[in-house]
Amino acid sequence: MHRVNLLRHYGVKPILVFDGGFLPMKSEQEIKRERARKENLARAIEHESNGNNAAAYECYQKAVDISPSVAYELIQVERGISFLPFV
């Protein structure tokens, strides 16, 4: 939300796009994405233990998976703040 609010502050009207649900034809791609998230989480933990917080932060960002329930909560928050288009 911080980045969305920062964009608004500078006059940019963000549009949030949420990916749809699971598609069987993309199952191989989803497996690759899950593997990449796990690898990034492991890298983040390693960087953090070595004291490299900047690299850890980048890897943690790449390890995040936005679930449908998290997307729904964000939509509800946005509806409460102002009209922000989302797909």
PyMOL Python script that loads the backbone (N, CA, C, O; Angstrom):
from pymol import cmd

cmd.read_pdbstr("""\
ATOM      1  N   MET A   1       0.820  -1.193   0.000  1.00  0.00           N
ATOM      2  CA  MET A   1       0.000   0.000   0.000  1.00  0.00           C
ATOM      3  C   MET A   1       0.865   1.258   0.000  1.00  0.00           C
ATOM      4  O   MET A   1       0.463   2.295  -0.527  1.00  0.00           O
ATOM      5  N   HIS A   2       2.046   1.161   0.590  1.00  0.00           N
ATOM      6  CA  HIS A   2       2.914   2.330   0.637  1.00  0.00           C
ATOM      7  C   HIS A   2       3.238   2.821  -0.766  1.00  0.00           C
ATOM      8  O   HIS A   2       3.180   4.021  -1.032  1.00  0.00           O
ATOM      9  N   ARG A   3       3.572   1.918  -1.650  1.00  0.00           N
ATOM     10  CA  ARG A   3       3.927   2.320  -3.020  1.00  0.00           C
ATOM     11  C   ARG A   3       2.721   2.866  -3.772  1.00  0.00           C
ATOM     12  O   ARG A   3       2.852   3.807  -4.555  1.00  0.00           O
ATOM     13  N   VAL A   4       1.559   2.290  -3.545  1.00  0.00           N
ATOM     14  CA  VAL A   4       0.347   2.808  -4.176  1.00  0.00           C
ATOM     15  C   VAL A   4       0.096   4.236  -3.702  1.00  0.00           C
ATOM     16  O   VAL A   4      -0.211   5.117  -4.506  1.00  0.00           O
ATOM     17  N   ASN A   5       0.226   4.460  -2.407  1.00  0.00           N
ATOM     18  CA  ASN A   5       0.021   5.802  -1.870  1.00  0.00           C
ATOM     19  C   ASN A   5       1.085   6.779  -2.352  1.00  0.00           C
ATOM     20  O   ASN A   5       0.793   7.956  -2.566  1.00  0.00           O
ATOM     21  N   LEU A   6       2.305   6.309  -2.523  1.00  0.00           N
ATOM     22  CA  LEU A   6       3.374   7.160  -3.038  1.00  0.00           C
ATOM     23  C   LEU A   6       3.070   7.590  -4.471  1.00  0.00           C
ATOM     24  O   LEU A   6       3.267   8.750  -4.834  1.00  0.00           O
ATOM     25  N   LEU A   7       2.596   6.660  -5.270  1.00  0.00           N
ATOM     26  CA  LEU A   7       2.202   7.006  -6.641  1.00  0.00           C
ATOM     27  C   LEU A   7       1.092   8.051  -6.638  1.00  0.00           C
ATOM     28  O   LEU A   7       1.150   9.025  -7.388  1.00  0.00           O
ATOM     29  N   ARG A   8       0.094   7.851  -5.806  1.00  0.00           N
ATOM     30  CA  ARG A   8      -1.006   8.815  -5.713  1.00  0.00           C
ATOM     31  C   ARG A   8      -0.500  10.200  -5.314  1.00  0.00           C
ATOM     32  O   ARG A   8      -0.950  11.213  -5.848  1.00  0.00           O
ATOM     33  N   HIS A   9       0.429  10.231  -4.382  1.00  0.00           N
ATOM     34  CA  HIS A   9       0.981  11.494  -3.902  1.00  0.00           C
ATOM     35  C   HIS A   9       1.579  12.305  -5.054  1.00  0.00           C
ATOM     36  O   HIS A   9       1.484  13.532  -5.075  1.00  0.00           O
ATOM     37  N   TYR A  10       2.193  11.608  -6.006  1.00  0.00           N
ATOM     38  CA  TYR A  10       2.827  12.291  -7.134  1.00  0.00           C
ATOM     39  C   TYR A  10       1.915  12.397  -8.350  1.00  0.00           C
ATOM     40  O   TYR A  10       2.380  12.665  -9.458  1.00  0.00           O
ATOM     41  N   GLY A  11       0.629  12.190  -8.145  1.00  0.00           N
ATOM     42  CA  GLY A  11      -0.339  12.403  -9.211  1.00  0.00           C
ATOM     43  C   GLY A  11      -0.496  11.247 -10.186  1.00  0.00           C
ATOM     44  O   GLY A  11      -1.119  11.405 -11.236  1.00  0.00           O
ATOM     45  N   VAL A  12       0.055  10.100  -9.857  1.00  0.00           N
ATOM     46  CA  VAL A  12      -0.077   8.929 -10.716  1.00  0.00           C
ATOM     47  C   VAL A  12      -1.276   8.130 -10.247  1.00  0.00           C
ATOM     48  O   VAL A  12      -1.426   7.873  -9.053  1.00  0.00           O
ATOM     49  N   LYS A  13      -2.127   7.738 -11.175  1.00  0.00           N
ATOM     50  CA  LYS A  13      -3.311   6.960 -10.830  1.00  0.00           C
ATOM     51  C   LYS A  13      -3.016   5.487 -11.112  1.00  0.00           C
ATOM     52  O   LYS A  13      -3.108   5.050 -12.259  1.00  0.00           O
ATOM     53  N   PRO A  14      -2.663   4.716 -10.078  1.00  0.00           N
ATOM     54  CA  PRO A  14      -2.317   3.307 -10.299  1.00  0.00           C
ATOM     55  C   PRO A  14      -3.544   2.456 -10.613  1.00  0.00           C
ATOM     56  O   PRO A  14      -4.655   2.738 -10.162  1.00  0.00           O
ATOM     57  N   ILE A  15      -3.312   1.426 -11.385  1.00  0.00           N
ATOM     58  CA  ILE A  15      -4.337   0.420 -11.661  1.00  0.00           C
ATOM     59  C   ILE A  15      -3.764  -0.912 -11.214  1.00  0.00           C
ATOM     60  O   ILE A  15      -2.724  -1.345 -11.709  1.00  0.00           O
ATOM     61  N   LEU A  16      -4.436  -1.556 -10.287  1.00  0.00           N
ATOM     62  CA  LEU A  16      -3.964  -2.840  -9.765  1.00  0.00           C
ATOM     63  C   LEU A  16      -4.524  -3.969 -10.618  1.00  0.00           C
ATOM     64  O   LEU A  16      -5.719  -4.000 -10.912  1.00  0.00           O
ATOM     65  N   VAL A  17      -3.662  -4.888 -11.012  1.00  0.00           N
ATOM     66  CA  VAL A  17      -4.072  -6.029 -11.824  1.00  0.00           C
ATOM     67  C   VAL A  17      -3.797  -7.294 -11.031  1.00  0.00           C
ATOM     68  O   VAL A  17      -2.664  -7.546 -10.619  1.00  0.00           O
ATOM     69  N   PHE A  18      -4.837  -8.086 -10.819  1.00  0.00           N
ATOM     70  CA  PHE A  18      -4.704  -9.332 -10.083  1.00  0.00           C
ATOM     71  C   PHE A  18      -4.841 -10.488 -11.058  1.00  0.00           C
ATOM     72  O   PHE A  18      -5.786 -10.551 -11.844  1.00  0.00           O
ATOM     73  N   ASP A  19      -3.884 -11.399 -10.992  1.00  0.00           N
ATOM     74  CA  ASP A  19      -3.899 -12.574 -11.830  1.00  0.00           C
ATOM     75  C   ASP A  19      -5.075 -13.454 -11.416  1.00  0.00           C
ATOM     76  O   ASP A  19      -5.504 -13.434 -10.262  1.00  0.00           O
ATOM     77  N   GLY A  20      -5.581 -14.211 -12.354  1.00  0.00           N
ATOM     78  CA  GLY A  20      -6.708 -15.089 -12.069  1.00  0.00           C
ATOM     79  C   GLY A  20      -6.285 -16.318 -11.290  1.00  0.00           C
ATOM     80  O   GLY A  20      -5.154 -16.414 -10.812  1.00  0.00           O
ATOM     81  N   GLY A  21      -7.192 -17.236 -11.173  1.00  0.00           N
ATOM     82  CA  GLY A  21      -6.945 -18.461 -10.432  1.00  0.00           C
ATOM     83  C   GLY A  21      -6.081 -19.444 -11.207  1.00  0.00           C
ATOM     84  O   GLY A  21      -5.555 -19.126 -12.274  1.00  0.00           O
ATOM     85  N   PHE A  22      -5.947 -20.621 -10.664  1.00  0.00           N
ATOM     86  CA  PHE A  22      -5.122 -21.671 -11.248  1.00  0.00           C
ATOM     87  C   PHE A  22      -5.692 -22.108 -12.591  1.00  0.00           C
ATOM     88  O   PHE A  22      -6.893 -22.344 -12.717  1.00  0.00           O
ATOM     89  N   LEU A  23      -4.822 -22.213 -13.593  1.00  0.00           N
ATOM     90  CA  LEU A  23      -5.208 -22.722 -14.899  1.00  0.00           C
ATOM     91  C   LEU A  23      -4.417 -24.007 -15.162  1.00  0.00           C
ATOM     92  O   LEU A  23      -3.187 -23.986 -15.123  1.00  0.00           O
ATOM     93  N   PRO A  24      -5.098 -25.118 -15.427  1.00  0.00           N
ATOM     94  CA  PRO A  24      -4.392 -26.384 -15.654  1.00  0.00           C
ATOM     95  C   PRO A  24      -3.342 -26.294 -16.763  1.00  0.00           C
ATOM     96  O   PRO A  24      -2.291 -26.928 -16.661  1.00  0.00           O
ATOM     97  N   MET A  25      -3.605 -25.525 -17.811  1.00  0.00           N
ATOM     98  CA  MET A  25      -2.647 -25.437 -18.909  1.00  0.00           C
ATOM     99  C   MET A  25      -1.360 -24.697 -18.510  1.00  0.00           C
ATOM    100  O   MET A  25      -0.358 -24.771 -19.221  1.00  0.00           O
ATOM    101  N   LYS A  26      -1.386 -23.984 -17.372  1.00  0.00           N
ATOM    102  CA  LYS A  26      -0.202 -23.273 -16.899  1.00  0.00           C
ATOM    103  C   LYS A  26       0.429 -23.963 -15.692  1.00  0.00           C
ATOM    104  O   LYS A  26       1.220 -23.350 -14.975  1.00  0.00           O
ATOM    105  N   SER A  27       0.090 -25.217 -15.463  1.00  0.00           N
ATOM    106  CA  SER A  27       0.588 -25.900 -14.267  1.00  0.00           C
ATOM    107  C   SER A  27       2.111 -25.995 -14.253  1.00  0.00           C
ATOM    108  O   SER A  27       2.723 -25.860 -13.194  1.00  0.00           O
ATOM    109  N   GLU A  28       2.735 -26.227 -15.412  1.00  0.00           N
ATOM    110  CA  GLU A  28       4.192 -26.301 -15.459  1.00  0.00           C
ATOM    111  C   GLU A  28       4.817 -24.955 -15.083  1.00  0.00           C
ATOM    112  O   GLU A  28       5.810 -24.908 -14.358  1.00  0.00           O
ATOM    113  N   GLN A  29       4.232 -23.870 -15.578  1.00  0.00           N
ATOM    114  CA  GLN A  29       4.724 -22.530 -15.248  1.00  0.00           C
ATOM    115  C   GLN A  29       4.559 -22.249 -13.752  1.00  0.00           C
ATOM    116  O   GLN A  29       5.439 -21.655 -13.129  1.00  0.00           O
ATOM    117  N   GLU A  30       3.439 -22.673 -13.184  1.00  0.00           N
ATOM    118  CA  GLU A  30       3.215 -22.473 -11.753  1.00  0.00           C
ATOM    119  C   GLU A  30       4.239 -23.244 -10.918  1.00  0.00           C
ATOM    120  O   GLU A  30       4.686 -22.760  -9.878  1.00  0.00           O
ATOM    121  N   ILE A  31       4.604 -24.435 -11.371  1.00  0.00           N
ATOM    122  CA  ILE A  31       5.616 -25.226 -10.666  1.00  0.00           C
ATOM    123  C   ILE A  31       6.956 -24.491 -10.706  1.00  0.00           C
ATOM    124  O   ILE A  31       7.661 -24.432  -9.698  1.00  0.00           O
ATOM    125  N   LYS A  32       7.309 -23.932 -11.865  1.00  0.00           N
ATOM    126  CA  LYS A  32       8.559 -23.167 -11.992  1.00  0.00           C
ATOM    127  C   LYS A  32       8.545 -21.948 -11.078  1.00  0.00           C
ATOM    128  O   LYS A  32       9.546 -21.639 -10.432  1.00  0.00           O
ATOM    129  N   ARG A  33       7.413 -21.261 -11.024  1.00  0.00           N
ATOM    130  CA  ARG A  33       7.309 -20.072 -10.165  1.00  0.00           C
ATOM    131  C   ARG A  33       7.455 -20.439  -8.689  1.00  0.00           C
ATOM    132  O   ARG A  33       8.130 -19.744  -7.930  1.00  0.00           O
ATOM    133  N   GLU A  34       6.818 -21.532  -8.296  1.00  0.00           N
ATOM    134  CA  GLU A  34       6.913 -21.982  -6.905  1.00  0.00           C
ATOM    135  C   GLU A  34       8.351 -22.337  -6.556  1.00  0.00           C
ATOM    136  O   GLU A  34       8.834 -21.995  -5.477  1.00  0.00           O
ATOM    137  N   ARG A  35       9.037 -23.021  -7.467  1.00  0.00           N
ATOM    138  CA  ARG A  35      10.440 -23.377  -7.247  1.00  0.00           C
ATOM    139  C   ARG A  35      11.300 -22.110  -7.105  1.00  0.00           C
ATOM    140  O   ARG A  35      12.170 -22.040  -6.237  1.00  0.00           O
ATOM    141  N   ALA A  36      11.049 -21.120  -7.957  1.00  0.00           N
ATOM    142  CA  ALA A  36      11.806 -19.864  -7.902  1.00  0.00           C
ATOM    143  C   ALA A  36      11.549 -19.139  -6.585  1.00  0.00           C
ATOM    144  O   ALA A  36      12.471 -18.569  -6.001  1.00  0.00           O
ATOM    145  N   ARG A  37      10.297 -19.156  -6.112  1.00  0.00           N
ATOM    146  CA  ARG A  37       9.993 -18.510  -4.827  1.00  0.00           C
ATOM    147  C   ARG A  37      10.734 -19.193  -3.688  1.00  0.00           C
ATOM    148  O   ARG A  37      11.285 -18.524  -2.813  1.00  0.00           O
ATOM    149  N   LYS A  38      10.750 -20.524  -3.694  1.00  0.00           N
ATOM    150  CA  LYS A  38      11.460 -21.260  -2.640  1.00  0.00           C
ATOM    151  C   LYS A  38      12.955 -20.972  -2.682  1.00  0.00           C
ATOM    152  O   LYS A  38      13.583 -20.790  -1.639  1.00  0.00           O
ATOM    153  N   GLU A  39      13.529 -20.930  -3.886  1.00  0.00           N
ATOM    154  CA  GLU A  39      14.955 -20.635  -4.029  1.00  0.00           C
ATOM    155  C   GLU A  39      15.265 -19.224  -3.536  1.00  0.00           C
ATOM    156  O   GLU A  39      16.276 -19.003  -2.870  1.00  0.00           O
ATOM    157  N   ASN A  40      14.405 -18.286  -3.859  1.00  0.00           N
ATOM    158  CA  ASN A  40      14.618 -16.913  -3.401  1.00  0.00           C
ATOM    159  C   ASN A  40      14.481 -16.789  -1.893  1.00  0.00           C
ATOM    160  O   ASN A  40      15.196 -16.005  -1.268  1.00  0.00           O
ATOM    161  N   LEU A  41      13.579 -17.548  -1.306  1.00  0.00           N
ATOM    162  CA  LEU A  41      13.444 -17.532   0.145  1.00  0.00           C
ATOM    163  C   LEU A  41      14.711 -18.068   0.794  1.00  0.00           C
ATOM    164  O   LEU A  41      15.200 -17.506   1.774  1.00  0.00           O
ATOM    165  N   ALA A  42      15.240 -19.159   0.244  1.00  0.00           N
ATOM    166  CA  ALA A  42      16.484 -19.723   0.787  1.00  0.00           C
ATOM    167  C   ALA A  42      17.638 -18.727   0.647  1.00  0.00           C
ATOM    168  O   ALA A  42      18.439 -18.564   1.568  1.00  0.00           O
ATOM    169  N   ARG A  43      17.717 -18.066  -0.506  1.00  0.00           N
ATOM    170  CA  ARG A  43      18.765 -17.048  -0.703  1.00  0.00           C
ATOM    171  C   ARG A  43      18.599 -15.898   0.279  1.00  0.00           C
ATOM    172  O   ARG A  43      19.577 -15.400   0.835  1.00  0.00           O
ATOM    173  N   ALA A  44      17.358 -15.479   0.487  1.00  0.00           N
ATOM    174  CA  ALA A  44      17.103 -14.367   1.401  1.00  0.00           C
ATOM    175  C   ALA A  44      17.566 -14.700   2.812  1.00  0.00           C
ATOM    176  O   ALA A  44      18.197 -13.881   3.479  1.00  0.00           O
ATOM    177  N   ILE A  45      17.251 -15.893   3.254  1.00  0.00           N
ATOM    178  CA  ILE A  45      17.652 -16.316   4.597  1.00  0.00           C
ATOM    179  C   ILE A  45      19.175 -16.365   4.703  1.00  0.00           C
ATOM    180  O   ILE A  45      19.750 -15.961   5.713  1.00  0.00           O
ATOM    181  N   GLU A  46      19.820 -16.867   3.646  1.00  0.00           N
ATOM    182  CA  GLU A  46      21.284 -16.929   3.643  1.00  0.00           C
ATOM    183  C   GLU A  46      21.892 -15.519   3.671  1.00  0.00           C
ATOM    184  O   GLU A  46      22.811 -15.253   4.446  1.00  0.00           O
ATOM    185  N   HIS A  47      21.381 -14.626   2.832  1.00  0.00           N
ATOM    186  CA  HIS A  47      21.887 -13.245   2.817  1.00  0.00           C
ATOM    187  C   HIS A  47      21.699 -12.573   4.176  1.00  0.00           C
ATOM    188  O   HIS A  47      22.580 -11.868   4.669  1.00  0.00           O
ATOM    189  N   GLU A  48      20.526 -12.810   4.767  1.00  0.00           N
ATOM    190  CA  GLU A  48      20.242 -12.194   6.070  1.00  0.00           C
ATOM    191  C   GLU A  48      21.199 -12.718   7.144  1.00  0.00           C
ATOM    192  O   GLU A  48      21.681 -11.957   7.983  1.00  0.00           O
ATOM    193  N   SER A  49      21.463 -14.006   7.108  1.00  0.00           N
ATOM    194  CA  SER A  49      22.379 -14.571   8.106  1.00  0.00           C
ATOM    195  C   SER A  49      23.807 -14.077   7.914  1.00  0.00           C
ATOM    196  O   SER A  49      24.596 -14.055   8.859  1.00  0.00           O
ATOM    197  N   ASN A  50      24.139 -13.678   6.678  1.00  0.00           N
ATOM    198  CA  ASN A  50      25.462 -13.123   6.393  1.00  0.00           C
ATOM    199  C   ASN A  50      25.527 -11.610   6.601  1.00  0.00           C
ATOM    200  O   ASN A  50      26.569 -10.991   6.386  1.00  0.00           O
ATOM    201  N   GLY A  51      24.410 -11.023   7.020  1.00  0.00           N
ATOM    202  CA  GLY A  51      24.377  -9.589   7.291  1.00  0.00           C
ATOM    203  C   GLY A  51      24.145  -8.725   6.063  1.00  0.00           C
ATOM    204  O   GLY A  51      24.255  -7.502   6.147  1.00  0.00           O
ATOM    205  N   ASN A  52      23.827  -9.329   4.928  1.00  0.00           N
ATOM    206  CA  ASN A  52      23.579  -8.571   3.706  1.00  0.00           C
ATOM    207  C   ASN A  52      22.076  -8.318   3.586  1.00  0.00           C
ATOM    208  O   ASN A  52      21.371  -9.004   2.847  1.00  0.00           O
ATOM    209  N   ASN A  53      21.610  -7.325   4.326  1.00  0.00           N
ATOM    210  CA  ASN A  53      20.170  -7.067   4.402  1.00  0.00           C
ATOM    211  C   ASN A  53      19.577  -6.568   3.097  1.00  0.00           C
ATOM    212  O   ASN A  53      18.420  -6.864   2.797  1.00  0.00           O
ATOM    213  N   ALA A  54      20.348  -5.810   2.306  1.00  0.00           N
ATOM    214  CA  ALA A  54      19.821  -5.303   1.032  1.00  0.00           C
ATOM    215  C   ALA A  54      19.527  -6.457   0.079  1.00  0.00           C
ATOM    216  O   ALA A  54      18.466  -6.496  -0.543  1.00  0.00           O
ATOM    217  N   ALA A  55      20.461  -7.390  -0.034  1.00  0.00           N
ATOM    218  CA  ALA A  55      20.246  -8.545  -0.906  1.00  0.00           C
ATOM    219  C   ALA A  55      19.125  -9.427  -0.363  1.00  0.00           C
ATOM    220  O   ALA A  55      18.335  -9.973  -1.134  1.00  0.00           O
ATOM    221  N   ALA A  56      19.055  -9.568   0.957  1.00  0.00           N
ATOM    222  CA  ALA A  56      17.993 -10.357   1.573  1.00  0.00           C
ATOM    223  C   ALA A  56      16.627  -9.755   1.253  1.00  0.00           C
ATOM    224  O   ALA A  56      15.684 -10.477   0.931  1.00  0.00           O
ATOM    225  N   TYR A  57      16.527  -8.443   1.341  1.00  0.00           N
ATOM    226  CA  TYR A  57      15.270  -7.745   1.065  1.00  0.00           C
ATOM    227  C   TYR A  57      14.806  -8.025  -0.366  1.00  0.00           C
ATOM    228  O   TYR A  57      13.631  -8.311  -0.598  1.00  0.00           O
ATOM    229  N   GLU A  58      15.729  -7.941  -1.320  1.00  0.00           N
ATOM    230  CA  GLU A  58      15.381  -8.207  -2.718  1.00  0.00           C
ATOM    231  C   GLU A  58      14.896  -9.637  -2.904  1.00  0.00           C
ATOM    232  O   GLU A  58      13.920  -9.877  -3.615  1.00  0.00           O
ATOM    233  N   CYS A  59      15.564 -10.571  -2.278  1.00  0.00           N
ATOM    234  CA  CYS A  59      15.167 -11.977  -2.406  1.00  0.00           C
ATOM    235  C   CYS A  59      13.838 -12.245  -1.709  1.00  0.00           C
ATOM    236  O   CYS A  59      13.024 -13.019  -2.212  1.00  0.00           O
ATOM    237  N   TYR A  60      13.610 -11.622  -0.566  1.00  0.00           N
ATOM    238  CA  TYR A  60      12.315 -11.782   0.112  1.00  0.00           C
ATOM    239  C   TYR A  60      11.185 -11.282  -0.784  1.00  0.00           C
ATOM    240  O   TYR A  60      10.123 -11.902  -0.844  1.00  0.00           O
ATOM    241  N   GLN A  61      11.405 -10.166  -1.480  1.00  0.00           N
ATOM    242  CA  GLN A  61      10.371  -9.646  -2.379  1.00  0.00           C
ATOM    243  C   GLN A  61      10.046 -10.652  -3.474  1.00  0.00           C
ATOM    244  O   GLN A  61       8.885 -10.808  -3.853  1.00  0.00           O
ATOM    245  N   LYS A  62      11.062 -11.331  -3.981  1.00  0.00           N
ATOM    246  CA  LYS A  62      10.856 -12.304  -5.053  1.00  0.00           C
ATOM    247  C   LYS A  62      10.255 -13.608  -4.543  1.00  0.00           C
ATOM    248  O   LYS A  62       9.798 -14.430  -5.337  1.00  0.00           O
ATOM    249  N   ALA A  63      10.251 -13.805  -3.235  1.00  0.00           N
ATOM    250  CA  ALA A  63       9.735 -15.043  -2.647  1.00  0.00           C
ATOM    251  C   ALA A  63       8.259 -14.950  -2.271  1.00  0.00           C
ATOM    252  O   ALA A  63       7.673 -15.938  -1.828  1.00  0.00           O
ATOM    253  N   VAL A  64       7.658 -13.792  -2.440  1.00  0.00           N
ATOM    254  CA  VAL A  64       6.278 -13.584  -2.009  1.00  0.00           C
ATOM    255  C   VAL A  64       5.301 -14.158  -3.032  1.00  0.00           C
ATOM    256  O   VAL A  64       5.478 -13.989  -4.239  1.00  0.00           O
ATOM    257  N   ASP A  65       4.285 -14.825  -2.543  1.00  0.00           N
ATOM    258  CA  ASP A  65       3.193 -15.326  -3.371  1.00  0.00           C
ATOM    259  C   ASP A  65       1.912 -14.683  -2.862  1.00  0.00           C
ATOM    260  O   ASP A  65       1.541 -14.858  -1.702  1.00  0.00           O
ATOM    261  N   ILE A  66       1.243 -13.945  -3.728  1.00  0.00           N
ATOM    262  CA  ILE A  66       0.007 -13.269  -3.333  1.00  0.00           C
ATOM    263  C   ILE A  66      -1.152 -14.241  -3.515  1.00  0.00           C
ATOM    264  O   ILE A  66      -1.511 -14.596  -4.638  1.00  0.00           O
ATOM    265  N   SER A  67      -1.726 -14.662  -2.409  1.00  0.00           N
ATOM    266  CA  SER A  67      -2.843 -15.604  -2.461  1.00  0.00           C
ATOM    267  C   SER A  67      -4.131 -14.853  -2.789  1.00  0.00           C
ATOM    268  O   SER A  67      -4.194 -13.635  -2.621  1.00  0.00           O
ATOM    269  N   PRO A  68      -5.151 -15.560  -3.251  1.00  0.00           N
ATOM    270  CA  PRO A  68      -6.437 -14.912  -3.529  1.00  0.00           C
ATOM    271  C   PRO A  68      -7.010 -14.197  -2.303  1.00  0.00           C
ATOM    272  O   PRO A  68      -7.649 -13.155  -2.447  1.00  0.00           O
ATOM    273  N   SER A  69      -6.794 -14.732  -1.114  1.00  0.00           N
ATOM    274  CA  SER A  69      -7.336 -14.081   0.083  1.00  0.00           C
ATOM    275  C   SER A  69      -6.612 -12.759   0.366  1.00  0.00           C
ATOM    276  O   SER A  69      -7.238 -11.802   0.822  1.00  0.00           O
ATOM    277  N   VAL A  70      -5.303 -12.696   0.102  1.00  0.00           N
ATOM    278  CA  VAL A  70      -4.559 -11.449   0.286  1.00  0.00           C
ATOM    279  C   VAL A  70      -5.016 -10.421  -0.751  1.00  0.00           C
ATOM    280  O   VAL A  70      -5.187  -9.247  -0.424  1.00  0.00           O
ATOM    281  N   ALA A  71      -5.213 -10.849  -1.984  1.00  0.00           N
ATOM    282  CA  ALA A  71      -5.702  -9.948  -3.024  1.00  0.00           C
ATOM    283  C   ALA A  71      -7.078  -9.409  -2.647  1.00  0.00           C
ATOM    284  O   ALA A  71      -7.351  -8.223  -2.829  1.00  0.00           O
ATOM    285  N   TYR A  72      -7.934 -10.262  -2.128  1.00  0.00           N
ATOM    286  CA  TYR A  72      -9.275  -9.844  -1.713  1.00  0.00           C
ATOM    287  C   TYR A  72      -9.206  -8.791  -0.606  1.00  0.00           C
ATOM    288  O   TYR A  72      -9.933  -7.799  -0.639  1.00  0.00           O
ATOM    289  N   GLU A  73      -8.329  -9.014   0.370  1.00  0.00           N
ATOM    290  CA  GLU A  73      -8.177  -8.039   1.455  1.00  0.00           C
ATOM    291  C   GLU A  73      -7.700  -6.695   0.921  1.00  0.00           C
ATOM    292  O   GLU A  73      -8.181  -5.647   1.353  1.00  0.00           O
ATOM    293  N   LEU A  74      -6.762  -6.720  -0.009  1.00  0.00           N
ATOM    294  CA  LEU A  74      -6.269  -5.471  -0.598  1.00  0.00           C
ATOM    295  C   LEU A  74      -7.389  -4.742  -1.339  1.00  0.00           C
ATOM    296  O   LEU A  74      -7.510  -3.521  -1.244  1.00  0.00           O
ATOM    297  N   ILE A  75      -8.196  -5.487  -2.068  1.00  0.00           N
ATOM    298  CA  ILE A  75      -9.328  -4.883  -2.776  1.00  0.00           C
ATOM    299  C   ILE A  75     -10.283  -4.231  -1.784  1.00  0.00           C
ATOM    300  O   ILE A  75     -10.773  -3.129  -2.032  1.00  0.00           O
ATOM    301  N   GLN A  76     -10.551  -4.893  -0.673  1.00  0.00           N
ATOM    302  CA  GLN A  76     -11.452  -4.328   0.330  1.00  0.00           C
ATOM    303  C   GLN A  76     -10.877  -3.051   0.937  1.00  0.00           C
ATOM    304  O   GLN A  76     -11.612  -2.092   1.174  1.00  0.00           O
ATOM    305  N   VAL A  77      -9.579  -3.032   1.189  1.00  0.00           N
ATOM    306  CA  VAL A  77      -8.932  -1.836   1.732  1.00  0.00           C
ATOM    307  C   VAL A  77      -9.041  -0.694   0.732  1.00  0.00           C
ATOM    308  O   VAL A  77      -9.380   0.430   1.100  1.00  0.00           O
ATOM    309  N   GLU A  78      -8.755  -0.984  -0.529  1.00  0.00           N
ATOM    310  CA  GLU A  78      -8.809   0.040  -1.567  1.00  0.00           C
ATOM    311  C   GLU A  78     -10.214   0.593  -1.731  1.00  0.00           C
ATOM    312  O   GLU A  78     -10.386   1.796  -1.925  1.00  0.00           O
ATOM    313  N   ARG A  79     -11.202  -0.251  -1.657  1.00  0.00           N
ATOM    314  CA  ARG A  79     -12.583   0.221  -1.783  1.00  0.00           C
ATOM    315  C   ARG A  79     -12.938   1.160  -0.642  1.00  0.00           C
ATOM    316  O   ARG A  79     -13.738   2.080  -0.813  1.00  0.00           O
ATOM    317  N   GLY A  80     -12.344   0.927   0.519  1.00  0.00           N
ATOM    318  CA  GLY A  80     -12.614   1.779   1.672  1.00  0.00           C
ATOM    319  C   GLY A  80     -11.897   3.116   1.598  1.00  0.00           C
ATOM    320  O   GLY A  80     -12.375   4.091   2.177  1.00  0.00           O
ATOM    321  N   ILE A  81     -10.773   3.195   0.910  1.00  0.00           N
ATOM    322  CA  ILE A  81      -9.993   4.431   0.847  1.00  0.00           C
ATOM    323  C   ILE A  81     -10.501   5.348  -0.241  1.00  0.00           C
ATOM    324  O   ILE A  81     -10.850   6.498   0.022  1.00  0.00           O
ATOM    325  N   SER A  82     -10.546   4.848  -1.458  1.00  0.00           N
ATOM    326  CA  SER A  82     -10.987   5.653  -2.590  1.00  0.00           C
ATOM    327  C   SER A  82     -11.222   4.734  -3.760  1.00  0.00           C
ATOM    328  O   SER A  82     -10.925   3.541  -3.704  1.00  0.00           O
ATOM    329  N   PHE A  83     -11.753   5.295  -4.812  1.00  0.00           N
ATOM    330  CA  PHE A  83     -11.952   4.492  -5.993  1.00  0.00           C
ATOM    331  C   PHE A  83     -10.623   4.299  -6.702  1.00  0.00           C
ATOM    332  O   PHE A  83     -10.010   5.262  -7.165  1.00  0.00           O
ATOM    333  N   LEU A  84     -10.192   3.080  -6.784  1.00  0.00           N
ATOM    334  CA  LEU A  84      -8.965   2.728  -7.491  1.00  0.00           C
ATOM    335  C   LEU A  84      -9.309   1.574  -8.411  1.00  0.00           C
ATOM    336  O   LEU A  84      -9.715   0.507  -7.949  1.00  0.00           O
ATOM    337  N   PRO A  85      -9.146   1.782  -9.727  1.00  0.00           N
ATOM    338  CA  PRO A  85      -9.502   0.693 -10.639  1.00  0.00           C
ATOM    339  C   PRO A  85      -8.618  -0.533 -10.416  1.00  0.00           C
ATOM    340  O   PRO A  85      -7.423  -0.411 -10.145  1.00  0.00           O
ATOM    341  N   PHE A  86      -9.212  -1.689 -10.531  1.00  0.00           N
ATOM    342  CA  PHE A  86      -8.456  -2.929 -10.451  1.00  0.00           C
ATOM    343  C   PHE A  86      -9.091  -3.936 -11.383  1.00  0.00           C
ATOM    344  O   PHE A  86     -10.286  -3.874 -11.670  1.00  0.00           O
ATOM    345  N   VAL A  87      -8.273  -4.867 -11.854  1.00  0.00           N
ATOM    346  CA  VAL A  87      -8.734  -5.886 -12.789  1.00  0.00           C
ATOM    347  C   VAL A  87      -8.466  -7.231 -12.157  1.00  0.00           C
ATOM    348  O   VAL A  87      -8.768  -8.265 -12.753  1.00  0.00           O
TER     349      VAL A  87
END
""", "prot")
cmd.dss("prot")
cmd.show_as("cartoon", "prot")
cmd.util.cbc("prot")
cmd.orient("prot")
